[in-house]
Amino acid sequence: MKRAIVTFAVGNHQDLLELAMPGFQDYAGRHGYDLLVQPPGEITRAASWHKIPLLLHALDDHDEALWLDCDIVIVDPTIDVADVIPHSAWQALVRHHTPDGEVPNCGVWYLRRPMRHTLKAIWDDDRWLNHPWWEQAALMDRLGYHHHPAHLSNPTRLYRHTHWLDLCWNSHEQNDPDPNPRFAHATCGGVGWRAAVMREHIMRAELAERSTTP
């Protein structure tokens, strides 16, 4: 079984990835993931969209891929997220409860090879190209979600092959935080705010590790 963690950052978001990277490297080493960090050669649409071809490429050579946004801090690396996902699932992610409704969040997104067809369809679907949620809106459409407000209206086959992770795996630090996150996601704020939130979580994780080290 070959697995990969996939991520990238462009522009000033590279500063966030620099903060996140030690945790990503540690997690990959602990749980046997290859770590793929390769920005797209050319940005042809909103940067978030470009996770799709990178995940497709990862699934060419790996059985499973874990996408992590560049503004995520791995607070607790002791458990592999793959261990909590049933074998029947094609993908796994967290649903957030936000002012916009119930929104599946692709910031932490576990995918298996059956998702390749869906990834290709998402990339080719230009209806959502300029939607504020980008590729996330296209995925929600394929799951059977209505967008405004966001709610499940017509569950699809893809929805039935989706595993919904506990909030701790993608703690939305602005709108839907978990009190004991495994992955803390500093999303929806400015880069300075995100960096400050990430540094706070990194400091807490380091203190927790020291307290448990003999």
ROPAKE-612746 format. One record per atom (N, C-alpha, C, O, CB): y, z, x; residue in three letters. Coordinates in steps of 0.001 Angstrom, whole numbers, padded with zeros to 6 digits, always signed. Glycine has a CB too. Layout:
YZXALA/...
END
This chain:
-001192+000000+000848MET/+000000+000000+000000MET/+001244+000000+000885MET/+001468+000937+001651MET/+000004+001230-000960MET/+002049-001052+000777LYS/+003286-001143+001554LYS/+004473-000891+000631LYS/+004579-001475-000448LYS/+003412-002533+002251LYS/+005365-000004+001083ARG/+006538+000348+000294ARG/+007781+000222+001161ARG/+007737+000393+002379ARG/+006413+001779-000282ARG/+008887-000082+000498ALA/+010158-000221+001209ALA/+011261+000486+000452ALA/+011285+000472-000779ALA/+010517-001700+001409ALA/+012179+001109+001188ILE/+013465+001529+000656ILE/+014452+000420+000980ILE/+014512-000052+002116ILE/+013927+002915+001252ILE/+015219+000007-000008VAL/+016158-001108+000143VAL/+017557-000610-000183VAL/+017755+000080-001183VAL/+015767-002313-000776VAL/+018524-000953+000650THR/+019913-000577+000393THR/+020816-001465+001218THR/+020362-002141+002141THR/+020165+000921+000718THR/+022095-001465+000887PHE/+023108-002096+001721PHE/+024472-001606+001249PHE/+024585-000964+000205PHE/+023010-003661+001657PHE/+025500-001914+002023ALA/+026874-001606+001636ALA/+027787-002637+002266ALA/+027496-003184+003330ALA/+027280-000164+002066ALA/+028902-002894+001586VAL/+029921-003791+002122VAL/+031276-003095+002020VAL/+031443-002153+001246VAL/+029931-005160+001360VAL/+032239-003566+002808GLY/+033586-003028+002748GLY/+033627-001543+003067GLY/+032874-001057+003910GLY/+034177-003273+001388GLY/+034522-000822+002379ASN/+034652+000604+002669ASN/+033468+001427+002179ASN/+033364+002611+002501ASN/+035913+001132+002053ASN/+032566+000809+001398HIS/+031343+001513+001005HIS/+030397+001717+002191HIS/+029455+002506+002108HIS/+030626+000742-000101HIS/+030646+001011+003283GLN/+029828+001230+004477GLN/+030005+002654+005002GLN/+029093+003203+005621GLN/+030191+000210+005572GLN/+031167+003253+004761ASP/+031368+004650+005166ASP/+030446+005583+004385ASP/+029960+006579+004921ASP/+032836+005065+004960ASP/+030210+005252+003111LEU/+029296+006052+002294LEU/+027857+005893+002778LEU/+027111+006869+002859LEU/+029405+005647+000812LEU/+027477+004668+003097LEU/+026114+004439+003584LEU/+025868+005168+004905LEU/+024758+005627+005173LEU/+025856+002936+003757LEU/+026905+005267+005718GLU/+026765+006015+006974GLU/+026435+007479+006703GLU/+025651+008089+007429GLU/+028054+005911+007810GLU/+027040+008041+005650LEU/+026723+009416+005270LEU/+025301+009521+004720LEU/+024592+010487+005002LEU/+027730+009927+004232LEU/+024891+008536+003943ALA/+023579+008579+003287ALA/+022424+008282+004236ALA/+021308+008757+004028ALA/+023549+007597+002144ALA/+022688+007502+005270MET/+021607+006930+006068MET/+020677+007955+006729MET/+019467+007726+006721MET/+022193+006067+007119MET/+021152+009062+007296PRO/+020191+010014+007873PRO/+019170+010502+006859PRO/+017998+010664+007199PRO/+020924+011201+008456PRO/+019588+010739+005628GLY/+018653+011157+004591GLY/+017669+010064+004230GLY/+016491+010339+004000GLY/+019403+011588+003362GLY/+018144+008811+004176PHE/+017253+007692+003878PHE/+016202+007538+004982PHE/+015022+007310+004711PHE/+018062+006384+003716PHE/+016656+007667+006226GLN/+015731+007521+007356GLN/+014677+008619+007343GLN/+013497+008364+007582GLN/+016497+007546+008687GLN/+015112+009839+007062ASP/+014173+010958+007005ASP/+013164+010758+005880ASP/+011968+010975+006075ASP/+014926+012284+006814ASP/+013632+010350+004713TYR/+012749+010157+003562TYR/+011742+009046+003836TYR/+010560+009182+003521TYR/+013569+009830+002301TYR/+012212+007947+004425ALA/+011312+006835+004756ALA/+010227+007288+005730ALA/+009055+006951+005563ALA/+012106+005656+005358ALA/+010618+008046+006737GLY/+009643+008521+007711GLY/+008641+009491+007117GLY/+007453+009427+007433GLY/+010345+009173+008859GLY/+009105+010393+006256ARG/+008225+011386+005637ARG/+007161+010741+004755ARG/+006005+011164+004750ARG/+009044+012368+004816ARG/+007564+009713+004010HIS/+006705+009199+002942HIS/+006182+007784+003180HIS/+005593+007185+002281HIS/+007452+009227+001656HIS/+006389+007249+004371GLY/+005748+005998+004743GLY/+006389+004744+004183GLY/+005690+003782+003865GLY/+004358+006035+004321GLY/+007720+004737+004055TYR/+008446+003555+003607TYR/+009018+002798+004807TYR/+009423+003406+005797TYR/+009573+003951+002631TYR/+009046+001475+004712ASP/+009924+000705+005586ASP/+011346+000842+005035ASP/+011539+000902+003821ASP/+009477-000813+005673ASP/+012325+000891+005913LEU/+013715+000997+005493LEU/+014401-000338+005776LEU/+014561-000739+006929LEU/+014443+002175+006225LEU/+014803-001021+004696LEU/+015420-002344+004800LEU/+016900-002230+004476LEU/+017276-001961+003336LEU/+014728-003362+003852LEU/+017730-002435+005477VAL/+019184-002358+005314VAL/+019764-003677+005800VAL/+019987-003867+006996VAL/+019800-001135+006103VAL/+020003-004574+004874GLN/+020455-005912+005245GLN/+021460-006415+004224GLN/+021066-006843+003140GLN/+019265-006887+005355GLN/+022761-006374+004543PRO/+023744-006900+003597PRO/+023502-008383+003329PRO/+023025-009098+004210PRO/+025169-006685+004129PRO/+023821-008848+002135PRO/+023671-010276+001843PRO/+024556-011102+002760PRO/+025647-010678+003140PRO/+024011-010569+000373PRO/+024073-012286+003109GLY/+024838-013131+004017GLY/+026157-013590+003428GLY/+027146-013745+004145GLY/+024026-014324+004406GLY/+026172-013808+002118GLU/+027379-014267+001442GLU/+027483-013561+000097GLU/+026524-013541-000674GLU/+027370-015813+001262GLU/+028653-012978-000187ILE/+028881-012303-001464ILE/+029394-013346-002453ILE/+030532-013802-002342ILE/+029898-011105-001314ILE/+028567-013722-003411THR/+028915-014771-004366THR/+029258-014223-005743THR/+029704-014966-006617THR/+027780-015752-004485THR/+029051-012923-005938ARG/+029378-012253-007194ARG/+029591-010776-006866ARG/+029531-010391-005699ARG/+028239-012452-008282ARG/+029840-009940-007885ALA/+030034-008513-007611ALA/+028887-007995-006743ALA/+027727-008343-006961ALA/+030125-007702-008936ALA/+029225-007154-005752ALA/+028246-006761-004733ALA/+026989-006149-005343ALA/+025891-006363-004828ALA/+028873-005773-003763ALA/+027128-005395-006428SER/+025975-004736-007034SER/+024889-005724-007437SER/+023703-005398-007397SER/+026410-003940-008241SER/+025289-006926-007824TRP/+024312-007949-008202TRP/+023351-008277-007063TRP/+022196-008630-007301TRP/+025028-009212-008647TRP/+023826-008162-005835HIS/+023053-008666-004704HIS/+021851-007788-004358HIS/+021055-008140-003488HIS/+023943-008792-003500HIS/+021719-006643-005038LYS/+020468-005906-004872LYS/+019277-006706-005401LYS/+018150-006512-004945LYS/+020551-004554-005587LYS/+019519-007602-006358ILE/+018418-008336-006997ILE/+017685-009242-006000ILE/+016471-009102-005858ILE/+018952-009175-008166ILE/+018366-010168-005300PRO/+017623-010978-004321PRO/+017040-010156-003177PRO/+015992-010508-002637PRO/+018526-012046-003751PRO/+017709-009063-002802LEU/+017156-008229-001734LEU/+015860-007552-002183LEU/+014924-007421-001394LEU/+018183-007171-001297LEU/+015803-007123-003440LEU/+014568-006533-003963LEU/+013469-007581-004104LEU/+012303-007303-003827LEU/+014828-005866-005316LEU/+013838-008771-004529LEU/+012845-009853-004603LEU/+012260-010123-003220LEU/+011049-010285-003071LEU/+013480-011147-005181LEU/+013113-010170-002229HIS/+012631-010401-000859HIS/+011726-009261-000409HIS/+010692-009503+000214HIS/+013817-010552+000118HIS/+012103-008021-000718ALA/+011277-006876-000328ALA/+009904-006945-000979ALA/+008899-006621-000346ALA/+011968-005563-000703ALA/+009855-007367-002250LEU/+008579-007421-002969LEU/+007724-008614-002562LEU/+006570-008712-002977LEU/+008829-007466-004458LEU/+008266-009518-001761ASP/+007430-010564-001162ASP/+006454-009970-000158ASP/+005318-010427-000028ASP/+008301-011628-000480ASP/+006918-008935+000558ASP/+006132-008364+001657ASP/+005651-006943+001391ASP/+004889-006385+002180ASP/+006945-008376+002915ASP/+006093-006357+000279HIS/+005731-004975-000040HIS/+005226-004898-001472HIS/+005629-005684-002330HIS/+006937-004023+000162HIS/+004352-003957-001713ASP/+003815-003769-003062ASP/+004829-003094-003982ASP/+004846-003349-005187ASP/+002532-002941-003009ASP/+005670-002237-003418GLU/+006628-001472-004201GLU/+007922-001338-003407GLU/+007919-001346-002176GLU/+006057-000075-004573GLU/+009028-001215-004137ALA/+010327-001090-003473ALA/+011171-000057-004212ALA/+011162+000006-005442ALA/+011061-002463-003416ALA/+011896+000747-003447LEU/+012800+001747-003985LEU/+014223+001379-003591LEU/+014598+001445-002420LEU/+012429+003167-003480LEU/+015014+000988-004598TRP/+016416+000732-004333TRP/+017190+002047-004392TRP/+017000+002844-005311TRP/+016987-000293-005340TRP/+018071+002272-003401LEU/+018963+003429-003386LEU/+020385+002947-003139LEU/+020651+002286-002136LEU/+018531+004463-002301LEU/+021306+003275-004055ASP/+022709+002969-003832ASP/+023215+003684-002587ASP/+022656+004695-002162ASP/+023548+003361-005054ASP/+024283+003138-002011CYS/+024801+003679-000752CYS/+025506+005017-000923CYS/+025824+005678+000066CYS/+025749+002695-000126CYS/+025759+005431-002181ASP/+026465+006701-002418ASP/+025522+007797-002921ASP/+025919+008665-003698ASP/+027597+006493-003428ASP/+024280+007741-002469ILE/+023268+008722-002856ILE/+022939+009626-001665ILE/+022756+009158-000541ILE/+021987+008015-003375ILE/+022869+010914-001935VAL/+022412+011882-000936VAL/+021037+012379-001359VAL/+020860+012849-002483VAL/+023423+013076-000782VAL/+020069+012275-000462ILE/+018744+012836-000733ILE/+018810+014320-000389ILE/+018768+014712+000777ILE/+017609+012097+000093ILE/+018915+015123-001429VAL/+019097+016567-001266VAL/+017769+017246-000953VAL/+017703+018128-000097VAL/+019718+017180-002532VAL/+016717+016833-001647ASP/+015390+017424-001474ASP/+014390+016302-001213ASP/+013986+015611-002148ASP/+014974+018265-002728ASP/+013979+016108+000052PRO/+013090+014997+000402PRO/+011606+015340+000351PRO/+010776+014528+000760PRO/+013425+014509+001768PRO/+011256+016522-000141THR/+009883+016995+000020THR/+008870+016247-000844THR/+007703+016147-000468THR/+009819+018455-000298THR/+009292+015723-001991ILE/+008375+015020-002895ILE/+008718+013542-002908ILE/+009889+013172-002987ILE/+008442+015607-004332ILE/+007703+012700-002831ASP/+007890+011252-002930ASP/+007996+010863-004398ASP/+007115+011190-005193ASP/+006723+010486-002240ASP/+009062+010172-004758VAL/+009234+009763-006152VAL/+008053+008933-006648VAL/+007729+008967-007835VAL/+010527+008969-006311VAL/+007406+008188-005750ALA/+006257+007372-006155ALA/+005132+008219-006740ALA/+004353+007737-007562ALA/+005734+006576-004966ALA/+005046+009462-006326ASP/+003968+010335-006785ASP/+004133+010783-008232ASP/+003185+011290-008830ASP/+003883+011543-005897ASP/+005326+010604-008807VAL/+005541+011023-010196VAL/+005578+009833-011155VAL/+005857+010000-012342VAL/+006842+011814-010309VAL/+005297+008632-010641ILE/+005351+007421-011459ILE/+003928+006970-011778ILE/+003148+006742-010853ILE/+006142+006289-010733ILE/+003563+006833-013051PRO/+002197+006403-013390PRO/+001917+004987-012899PRO/+002829+004174-012753PRO/+001975+006477-014906PRO/+000641+004708-012648HIS/+000248+003400-012114HIS/+000534+002272-013095HIS/+000685+001122-012684HIS/-001229+003403-011758HIS/+000611+002581-014374SER/+000836+001544-015380SER/+002288+001078-015439SER/+002579+000060-016067SER/+000416+002051-016736SER/+003205+001802-014797ALA/+004623+001469-014873ALA/+004971+000328-013925ALA/+004505+000291-012786ALA/+005475+002695-014556ALA/+005780-000585-014397TRP/+006308-001656-013555TRP/+007578-001233-012844TRP/+007901-001739-011769TRP/+006573-002897-014385TRP/+008291-000306-013451GLN/+009534+000168-012860GLN/+009774+001605-013309GLN/+009169+002083-014268GLN/+010729-000749-013257GLN/+010670+002281-012595ALA/+011049+003651-012956ALA/+012511+003856-012617ALA/+012984+003426-011565ALA/+010160+004701-012221ALA/+013227+004520-013523LEU/+014628+004838-013321LEU/+015037+005944-014286LEU/+014248+006367-015130LEU/+015510+003585-013511LEU/+016269+006403-014156VAL/+016792+007501-014966VAL/+017700+006935-016059VAL/+018428+005968-015836VAL/+017566+008526-014080VAL/+017646+007552-017247ARG/+018612+007266-018306ARG/+019684+008348-018288ARG/+019374+009539-018306ARG/+017915+007191-019706ARG/+020942+007931-018252HIS/+022039+008896-018264HIS/+022698+008951-019635HIS/+022778+007954-020352HIS/+023078+008541-017194HIS/+023160+010132-019973HIS/+023909+010342-021209HIS/+025385+010406-020836HIS/+025842+011379-020236HIS/+023443+011652-021960HIS/+026119+009368-021194THR/+027491+009179-020758THR/+028391+008963-021973THR/+027893+008826-023090THR/+027595+007989-019780THR/+029710+008932-021770PRO/+030610+008608-022882PRO/+030334+007228-023484PRO/+030723+006960-024621PRO/+032052+008674-022412PRO/+029664+006351-022727ASP/+029324+005019-023223ASP/+027978+004985-023932ASP/+027567+003932-024420ASP/+029319+004033-022082ASP/+027283+006122-023998GLY/+025976+006168-024632GLY/+024871+006410-023618GLY/+025118+006890-022512GLY/+025714+004883-025385GLY/+023645+006070-024012GLU/+022479+006242-023144GLU/+022345+005014-022242GLU/+022088+003907-022717GLU/+021177+006461-023985GLU/+022523+005226-020933VAL/+022606+004104-020002VAL/+021551+004239-018905VAL/+021649+005154-018087VAL/+024014+004020-019383VAL/+020544+003360-018858PRO/+019643+003311-017699PRO/+020441+002970-016441PRO/+021279+002068-016458PRO/+018506+002268-017923PRO/+020182+003686-015365ASN/+020983+003550-014153ASN/+020144+002992-013018ASN/+019120+003565-012644ASN/+021589+004897-013752ASN/+020588+001868-012474CYS/+019853+001183-011402CYS/+020209+001688-010012CYS/+019813+001075-009021CYS/+020114-000298-011471CYS/+020946+002792-009913GLY/+021294+003319-008600GLY/+020090+003861-007848GLY/+020038+003797-006620GLY/+022327+004398-008740GLY/+019121+004398-008586VAL/+017801+004752-008057VAL/+016817+003976-008916VAL/+016682+004243-010110VAL/+017521+006336-008093VAL/+016132+003017-008311TRP/+015342+002055-009091TRP/+014052+001760-008337TRP/+014067+001144-007271TRP/+016149+000734-009355TRP/+012945+002205-008902TYR/+011637+001982-008285TYR/+010972+000789-008965TYR/+010846+000758-010189TYR/+010736+003258-008389TYR/+010551-000184-008176LEU/+009987-001413-008732LEU/+008660-001755-008092LEU/+008438-001516-006905LEU/+010955-002567-008556LEU/+007775-002325-008910ARG/+006504-002852-008426ARG/+006461-004364-008634ARG/+007316-004920-009323ARG/+005315-002168-009145ARG/+005485-005019-008052ARG/+005467-006484-008030ARG/+005536-007156-009403ARG/+006095-008249-009495ARG/+004238-006939-007342ARG/+004996-006560-010481PRO/+005172-007204-011787PRO/+006630-007382-012212PRO/+006907-008121-013157PRO/+004460-006407-012829PRO/+007571-006713-011524MET/+008987-006843-011857MET/+009626-008101-011277MET/+010788-008385-011567MET/+009734-005635-011370MET/+008901-008851-010475ARG/+009513-010008-009815ARG/+010031-011021-010846ARG/+011124-011563-010688ARG/+008496-010685-008872ARG/+009249-011271-011893HIS/+009686-012226-012915HIS/+010975-011740-013582HIS/+011890-012531-013812HIS/+008577-012433-013976HIS/+011048-010452-013891THR/+012248-009897-014515THR/+013442-009977-013573THR/+014547-010303-014008THR/+012009-008443-014937THR/+013243-009691-012308LEU/+014337-009786-011351LEU/+014900-011208-011286LEU/+016116-011398-011255LEU/+013865-009344-009969LEU/+014024-012189-011266LYS/+014484-013577-011234LYS/+015274-013913-012496LYS/+016309-014575-012432LYS/+013292-014537-011083LYS/+014775-013450-013643ALA/+015462-013727-014906ALA/+016824-013057-014949ALA/+017785-013642-015449ALA/+014616-013263-016089ALA/+016923-011825-014427ILE/+018194-011114-014392ILE/+019201-011879-013537ILE/+020352-012057-013936ILE/+018001-009684-013852ILE/+018770-012326-012367TRP/+019676-013047-011473TRP/+020182-014341-012103TRP/+021331-014731-011894TRP/+018977-013353-010153TRP/+019329-014999-012867ASP/+019688-016297-013454ASP/+020476-016175-014757ASP/+020978-017179-015262ASP/+018438-017104-013704ASP/+020594-014979-015306ASP/+021236-014782-016602ASP/+022732-014547-016404ASP/+023159-013424-016135ASP/+020593-013593-017361ASP/+023527-015615-016540ASP/+024956-015484-016257ASP/+025760-014907-017413ASP/+026982-014801-017314ASP/+025517-016817-015890ASP/+025101-014531-018511ARG/+025824-013897-019617ARG/+026459-012578-019185ARG/+027480-012163-019735ARG/+024881-013659-020800ARG/+025855-011929-018207TRP/+026296-010594-017811TRP/+027009-010601-016459TRP/+027258-009548-015873TRP/+025107-009649-017761TRP/+027329-011782-015979LEU/+027849-011910-014616LEU/+029098-011058-014394LEU/+029257-010459-013330LEU/+028163-013366-014313LEU/+029984-011000-015392ASN/+031230-010261-015240ASN/+031290-009018-016119ASN/+032359-008440-016318ASN/+032394-011156-015555ASN/+030138-008612-016642HIS/+030090-007373-017415HIS/+030361-006192-016472HIS/+029933-006235-015318HIS/+028703-007211-018135HIS/+031058-005141-016925PRO/+031346-004004-016033PRO/+030105-003338-015433PRO/+030188-002696-014386PRO/+032129-002973-016785PRO/+028940-003494-016107TRP/+027717-002883-015581TRP/+026863-003884-014804TRP/+025787-003524-014328TRP/+026899-002287-016720TRP/+027317-005134-014665TRP/+026680-006145-013833TRP/+025177-006283-014132TRP/+024771-006445-015283TRP/+026887-005805-012365TRP/+024370-006215-013073GLU/+022921-006435-013253GLU/+022290-005381-014150GLU/+021252-005625-014766GLU/+022214-006438-011900GLU/+022905-004224-014225GLN/+022398-003153-015085GLN/+022456-003570-016552GLN/+021556-003252-017330GLN/+023203-001858-014867GLN/+023528-004290-016929ALA/+023644-004782-018299ALA/+022537-005785-018612ALA/+021978-005779-019708ALA/+025021-005423-018522ALA/+022225-006645-017647ALA/+021157-007625-017858ALA/+019798-006946-017993ALA/+018976-007365-018807ALA/+021124-008632-016706ALA/+019558-005911-017210LEU/+018306-005173-017333LEU/+018228-004475-018691LEU/+017184-004497-019344LEU/+018171-004147-016193LEU/+019319-003863-019110MET/+019333-003180-020401MET/+019008-004148-021530MET/+018285-003802-022464MET/+020694-002521-020645MET/+019541-005353-021442ASP/+019253-006370-022456ASP/+017753-006646-022528ASP/+017199-006797-023617ASP/+020022-007673-022151ASP/+017102-006712-021378ARG/+015664-007001-021349ARG/+014813-005804-021761ARG/+013649-005964-022127ARG/+015259-007454-019965ARG/+015383-004626-021701LEU/+014680-003440-022184LEU/+014791-003279-023704LEU/+013994-002580-024330LEU/+015227-002199-021494LEU/+015797-003943-024281GLY/+016001-003840-025719GLY/+017151-002939-026108GLY/+017172-002391-027210GLY/+014764-003352-026363GLY/+018124-002781-025195TYR/+019288-001945-025466TYR/+020434-002754-026057TYR/+020625-003925-025727TYR/+019745-001253-024195TYR/+021188-002108-026932HIS/+022487-002597-027374HIS/+023524-001950-026463HIS/+023310-000838-025980HIS/+022757-002267-028905HIS/+024651-002632-026219HIS/+025561-002184-025168HIS/+026723-001318-025635HIS/+027130-000430-024887HIS/+026101-003358-024475HIS/+027269-001517-026799HIS/+028521-000844-027160HIS/+028423-000199-028543HIS/+028587-000893-029547HIS/+029693-001840-027126HIS/+028153+001140-028626PRO/+027782+002019-027509PRO/+026346+001746-027073PRO/+025562+001161-027820PRO/+027946+003505-027903PRO/+026015+002169-025875ALA/+024693+001884-025328ALA/+023623+002715-026025ALA/+023689+003944-026049ALA/+024671+002152-023822ALA/+022638+002026-026590HIS/+021512+002717-027223HIS/+020350+001747-027344HIS/+020546+000533-027392HIS/+021906+003285-028621HIS/+019153+002282-027393LEU/+017959+001461-027544LEU/+017868+000979-028989LEU/+017898+001785-029919LEU/+016682+002253-027140LEU/+017756-000332-029174SER/+017705-000886-030524SER/+016413-001644-030797SER/+015965-001691-031943SER/+018882-001799-030749SER/+015798-002245-029764ASN/+014618-003070-029996ASN/+013716-003021-028758ASN/+013755-003942-027942ASN/+015023-004538-030330ASN/+012908-001970-028600PRO/+012095-001822-027380PRO/+011221-003050-027111PRO/+010584-003586-028018PRO/+011209-000580-027490PRO/+011204-003477-025864THR/+010476-004669-025454THR/+009217-004294-024674THR/+008955-003116-024431THR/+011374-005580-024610THR/+008454-005291-024291ARG/+007276-005058-023443ARG/+007684-004421-022116ARG/+006985-003547-021603ARG/+006522-006383-023185ARG/+008809-004854-021566LEU/+009298-004254-020329LEU/+009597-002773-020530LEU/+009283-001951-019670LEU/+010552-004987-019836LEU/+010199-002435-021659TYR/+010484-001033-021961TYR/+009188-000220-021964TYR/+009158+000902-021460TYR/+011207-000904-023324TYR/+008139-000773-022521ARG/+006862-000044-022606ARG/+006204+000111-021243ARG/+005319+000951-021078ARG/+005907-000760-023555ARG/+006624-000689-020264HIS/+006102-000561-018896HIS/+007126+000107-017972HIS/+007058-000030-016750HIS/+005715-001945-018340HIS/+008071+000826-018573THR/+009101+001541-017806THR/+008829+003035-017861THR/+008573+003594-018927THR/+010524+001228-018350THR/+008888+003671-016702HIS/+008769+005132-016634HIS/+010160+005713-016453HIS/+010910+005303-015567HIS/+007819+005580-015469HIS/+010499+006687-017315TRP/+011816+007312-017240TRP/+011731+008576-016387TRP/+011076+009554-016746TRP/+012353+007642-018661TRP/+012408+008522-015261LEU/+012403+009628-014321LEU/+013255+010783-014832LEU/+014197+010581-015598LEU/+012902+009167-012957LEU/+012916+011990-014402ASP/+013750+013149-014701ASP/+015127+012996-014043ASP/+015271+012317-013027ASP/+013061+014449-014221ASP/+016113+013628-014633LEU/+017490+013509-014169LEU/+017661+013894-012705LEU/+018558+013382-012034LEU/+018386+014362-015018LEU/+016820+014784-012203CYS/+016961+015230-010815CYS/+016836+014086-009811CYS/+017301+014204-008678CYS/+015924+016286-010507CYS/+016207+012974-010221TRP/+016016+011845-009306TRP/+017244+010939-009220TRP/+017311+010064-008357TRP/+014816+011029-009742TRP/+018209+011144-010106ASN/+019460+010386-010022ASN/+020520+011206-010740ASN/+020956+010859-011837ASN/+019319+008936-010653ASN/+020922+012284-010111SER/+021895+013200-010693SER/+023277+012563-010633SER/+023872+012448-009561SER/+021884+014568-009955SER/+023781+012152-011785HIS/+025073+011469-011883HIS/+026160+012529-011739HIS/+026451+013257-012689HIS/+025217+010678-013248HIS/+026751+012615-010573GLU/+027584+013764-010234GLU/+028890+013821-011021GLU/+029558+014855-011015GLU/+027890+013745-008770GLU/+029268+012748-011690GLN/+030485+012781-012485GLN/+030209+013051-013959GLN/+030874+013888-014569GLN/+031230+011480-012337GLN/+029230+012345-014541ASN/+029031+012416-015993ASN/+027779+013163-016447ASN/+027748+013696-017556ASN/+028982+011045-016537ASN/+026759+013209-015613ASP/+025469+013743-016067ASP/+024733+014379-014888ASP/+023689+013873-014477ASP/+024600+012623-016714ASP/+025261+015487-014331PRO/+024643+016088-013148PRO/+023434+016953-013493PRO/+023344+017527-014579PRO/+025664+016919-012402PRO/+022516+017029-012548ASP/+021374+017927-012655ASP/+021669+019170-011814ASP/+022221+019048-010720ASP/+020049+017224-012190ASP/+021310+020367-012302PRO/+021626+021580-011531PRO/+020860+021682-010218PRO/+021305+022356-009288PRO/+021337+022799-012365PRO/+019709+021015-010139ASN/+018901+021058-008909ASN/+018455+019642-008539ASN/+017279+019303-008669ASN/+017659+021992-009089ASN/+019396+018820-008077PRO/+019051+017410-007839PRO/+018146+017217-006637PRO/+018223+017947-005648PRO/+020304+016597-007650PRO/+017298+016226-006747ARG/+016591+015712-005570ARG/+017428+014598-004929ARG/+017619+014569-003714ARG/+015165+015184-005958ARG/+017923+013682-005774PHE/+018830+012630-005320PHE/+020163+012832-006055PHE/+020206+012739-007282PHE/+018227+011182-005588PHE/+021235+013104-005330ALA/+022556+013290-005915ALA/+023348+011988-005765ALA/+023496+011471-004658ALA/+023305+014485-005240ALA/+023853+011466-006877HIS/+024508+010159-006903HIS/+025995+010345-007169HIS/+026390+010686-008284HIS/+023870+009236-007977HIS/+026812+010125-006160ALA/+028268+010290-006266ALA/+028889+008972-006720ALA/+029540+008278-005940ALA/+028884+010750-004902ALA/+028681+008643-007972THR/+029103+007340-008480THR/+030280+007479-009435THR/+030580+008569-009924THR/+027940+006639-009179THR/+030944+006347-009693CYS/+032021+006200-010692CYS/+033350+006788-010268CYS/+034266+006830-011090CYS/+031608+006840-011972CYS/+033511+007235-009061GLY/+034798+007705-008571GLY/+035264+006856-007398GLY/+034551+005955-006957GLY/+034712+009177-008162GLY/+036460+007142-006890GLY/+036945+006457-005707GLY/+036114+006786-004478GLY/+035358+007758-004471GLY/+038388+006810-005461GLY/+036259+005972-003441VAL/+035432+006158-002245VAL/+035696+007521-001614VAL/+034762+008168-001140VAL/+035700+005037-001222VAL/+036950+007970-001597GLY/+037252+009280-001028GLY/+036569+010399-001782GLY/+036016+011313-001170GLY/+038740+009512-001015GLY/+036601+010341-003105TRP/+035922+011352-003935TRP/+034418+011320-003680TRP/+033786+012364-003518TRP/+036215+011116-005444TRP/+033857+010131-003646ARG/+032409+010009-003417ARG/+032017+010618-002073ARG/+031039+011359-001974ARG/+031974+008527-003473ARG/+032797+010293-001039ALA/+032481+010823+000294ALA/+032544+012347+000306ALA/+031701+012995+000927ALA/+033446+010248+001344ALA/+033532+012923-000371ALA/+033650+014382-000413ALA/+032457+015015-001124ALA/+031927+016029-000671ALA/+034951+014790-001110ALA/+032035+014414-002242VAL/+030875+014923-002973VAL/+029619+014808-002115VAL/+028800+015727-002076VAL/+030690+014159-004304VAL/+029472+013686-001434MET/+028297+013491-000585MET/+028261+014506+000548MET/+027207+015070+000843MET/+028280+012074-000017MET/+029401+014741+001185ARG/+029436+015711+002294ARG/+029072+017109+001807ARG/+028395+017862+002506ARG/+030832+015731+002952ARG/+029525+017449+000605GLU/+029191+018762+000062GLU/+027689+018896-000138GLU/+027111+019932+000191GLU/+029923+018999-001261GLU/+027045+017852-000678HIS/+025600+017905-000885HIS/+024847+017913+000449HIS/+023834+018599+000587HIS/+025144+016717-001740HIS/+025332+017164+001411ILE/+024695+017161+002732ILE/+024762+018544+003351ILE/+023779+019018+003921ILE/+025364+016130+003662ILE/+025913+019196+003243MET/+026070+020548+003792MET/+025126+021516+003094MET/+024485+022332+003757MET/+027530+021031+003648MET/+025027+021442+001765ARG/+024128+022333+001025ARG/+022675+022094+001428ARG/+021907+023043+001590ARG/+024296+022131-000493ARG/+022300+020827+001589ALA/+020921+020509+001972ALA/+020610+021047+003366ALA/+019518+021560+003609ALA/+020684+018986+001927ALA/+021568+020929+004272GLU/+021354+021440+005635GLU/+021222+022957+005636GLU/+020384+023507+006350GLU/+022508+021016+006559GLU/+022050+023640+004834LEU/+021957+025095+004743LEU/+020620+025519+004149LEU/+020016+026491+004602LEU/+023108+025653+003904LEU/+020154+024786+003127ALA/+018872+025121+002498ALA/+017731+024926+003484ALA/+016797+025727+003527ALA/+018640+024262+001239ALA/+017807+023863+004273GLU/+016756+023615+005251GLU/+016721+024706+006317GLU/+015646+025145+006726GLU/+016955+022251+005905GLU/+017896+025143+006764ARG/+017959+026205+007779ARG/+017378+027514+007252ARG/+016731+028268+007979ARG/+019409+026425+008232ARG/+017628+027762+005973SER/+017172+029029+005392SER/+015653+029083+005257SER/+015075+030167+005182SER/+017816+029242+004026SER/+015005+027923+005225THR/+013542+027879+005080THR/+012824+027615+006391THR/+011595+027648+006442THR/+013155+026818+004083THR/+013588+027352+007464THR/+012984+027082+008778THR/+012717+028399+009499THR/+013635+029203+009658THR/+013907+026167+009640THR/+011486+028638+009940PRO/+011155+029899+010624PRO/+011977+030057+011907PRO/+011834+031055+012613PRO/+009641+029955+010955PRO/
END
